[in-house]
């Protein structure tokens, strides 16, 4: 009997289990001794695998924390594209980020990851690099939603709207981290965007 789209294969489940084990081990070590002091060799040893095996799942130490960003960027792009035709670029991007929040699942884990990223310069740099890639991925979908005949070429307006939304998401996320996860992230985003849009 074959697997369906809703039933991952045994290989997929095994891979997910190994990825989760590596991630959990790494996050524990980062909490115990700091990100910079933790080596790939230590993570592999504690997770019970070889370094070579670890590198089959994660290319770098930064990818253990930030590794799913490409998949999430694709989810954002697909969600923006799937919004009703009447949705503005602002509304479509907000819907996309709402779906990403749901995709993250456990808010406590998201807070732990985000706190670590914002407090660790190498992770923050990797996070920023991947977020810029997200902007490139989603911009064509935003451009397609730009009203015709307003201002400069649609690509310029789309780039401005996309960059603004990402900046507001980052400002809201930093405020959410500072609150220890107690603030409402969506409300923080709406407040940031309202400030920018006047």
C-alpha positions in Angstrom: 0.0 0.0 0.0 1.5 3.4 -1.0 1.6 6.6 1.0 -0.6 9.6 0.3 0.2 13.3 0.5 -1.1 13.3 4.1 0.9 10.2 5.1 4.7 10.7 5.0 6.7 7.7 4.0 8.8 5.7 6.6 11.9 7.4 5.1 10.3 10.9 5.6 9.3 10.1 9.2 12.8 8.7 9.9 14.4 11.8 8.4 12.1 14.1 10.4 13.0 12.3 13.6 16.7 12.7 13.0 16.3 16.4 12.1 14.2 16.9 15.3 16.8 15.1 17.4 19.7 17.2 16.0 17.7 20.4 16.4 16.7 19.5 20.0 20.3 18.5 20.9 21.7 21.7 19.4 19.2 24.0 21.1 20.0 22.3 24.5 23.8 22.8 24.0 23.3 26.4 22.8 21.3 27.1 26.0 23.9 25.3 28.2 27.1 26.7 26.8 26.2 29.4 24.3 26.0 29.3 20.5 29.6 30.3 19.7 31.1 27.8 22.2 29.1 24.9 20.7 30.7 23.0 17.9 29.2 20.8 15.1 31.3 17.9 16.6 29.7 18.3 20.0 26.2 18.4 18.5 26.8 15.3 16.4 28.3 13.4 19.3 25.4 14.3 21.6 22.9 13.4 19.0 24.5 10.0 18.5 25.5 10.5 14.8 28.7 11.2 12.9 29.6 14.7 11.7 29.3 13.5 8.1 25.7 12.3 8.8 24.8 15.6 10.4 26.0 17.5 7.3 23.6 15.4 5.2 20.8 17.2 7.1 22.3 20.6 7.8 25.0 22.4 5.8 26.2 24.7 8.6 25.6 25.2 12.3 23.5 28.3 11.4 21.2 26.1 9.2 20.3 24.0 12.3 18.5 27.0 13.6 17.6 28.8 10.3 17.4 25.8 8.0 13.7 25.8 7.0 13.7 29.3 5.7 13.6 28.4 2.0 10.6 26.1 2.5 8.9 28.9 4.5 9.7 31.4 1.8 8.0 29.1 -0.7 4.9 28.9 1.6 4.8 32.6 1.8 5.0 33.0 -2.0 2.2 30.4 -2.6 0.0 32.0 0.0 0.3 35.5 -1.4 -0.4 34.1 -4.9 -3.5 32.2 -3.6 -5.2 35.2 -2.1 -8.4 36.5 -3.8 -7.9 38.9 -6.7 -9.5 41.7 -4.7 -6.9 41.5 -1.9 -4.4 44.4 -1.9 -0.7 43.7 -1.8 -0.8 44.7 1.9 -3.6 42.2 2.7 -2.0 39.4 0.7 1.3 39.7 2.4 -0.4 39.9 5.9 -2.3 36.7 5.0 1.0 35.1 4.0 2.7 35.9 7.3 -0.3 34.7 9.2 0.1 31.3 7.5 3.8 31.3 8.4 2.9 31.8 12.0 0.6 28.8 11.9 3.3 26.8 10.1 5.7 27.4 13.0 3.5 25.5 15.3 4.7 25.7 18.9 4.9 29.4 20.0 7.3 28.5 22.8 9.8 26.9 20.4 9.4 29.8 17.9 10.2 32.2 20.8 13.3 30.2 21.7 14.5 30.1 18.1 13.8 33.8 17.4 15.4 34.9 20.7 18.6 32.9 19.8 18.6 34.3 16.3 18.3 38.0 17.4 20.9 37.5 20.2 23.5 35.8 18.0 25.2 37.9 15.2 26.1 35.0 12.9 22.5 33.7 13.1 21.1 37.2 12.6 23.2 37.5 9.5 22.0 34.2 8.1 18.4 35.0 9.0 18.7 38.4 7.2 20.2 36.8 4.2 17.4 34.3 3.9 14.7 36.9 4.5 16.1 38.9 1.6 15.7 35.8 -0.5 12.1 35.6 0.6 11.5 39.1 -0.6 12.9 38.1 -4.0 10.7 35.1 -4.1 7.4 36.9 -3.2 8.0 40.1 -5.1 6.5 38.9 -8.5 3.3 37.9 -6.7 3.2 41.4 -5.1 3.9 43.1 -8.4 1.0 41.3 -10.0 -1.3 42.9 -7.4 -0.2 46.4 -7.9 -2.9 48.8 -9.3 -2.2 49.8 -12.8 -1.3 53.4 -13.7 -0.2 54.6 -10.3 3.2 56.1 -9.7 6.5 54.4 -10.9 6.7 51.1 -12.6 4.9 48.3 -10.6 8.2 46.5 -9.8 9.4 49.6 -7.9 6.2 49.9 -5.9 6.1 46.2 -5.2 9.7 46.2 -3.9 8.8 49.2 -1.6 5.7 47.5 -0.3 7.4 44.2 0.2 10.4 45.7 2.0 8.1 47.8 4.2 6.1 44.7 5.2 9.2 42.7 6.0 10.6 45.6 8.1 7.3 45.8 10.0 7.3 42.0 10.6 10.9 42.3 11.9 10.0 45.3 14.2 7.0 43.4 15.5 9.0 40.2 16.1 11.7 42.0 18.0 9.1 43.6 20.2 7.5 40.2 20.7 10.8 38.7 21.7 11.4 41.5 24.2 8.0 40.8 25.7 9.0 37.2 26.3 6.3 36.1 23.9 3.5 37.7 26.0 2.5 40.4 23.4 0.2 39.7 20.5 2.5 39.4 17.5 -0.2 40.2 14.9 -1.3 43.3 16.9 2.4 44.4 17.0 2.6 44.0 13.3 -0.6 46.0 12.6 0.8 48.8 14.9 4.1 48.9 13.1 2.4 49.0 9.7 0.0 51.7 10.8 2.9 53.8 11.9 4.6 53.5 8.5 1.4 54.0 6.4 0.3 56.9 8.6 
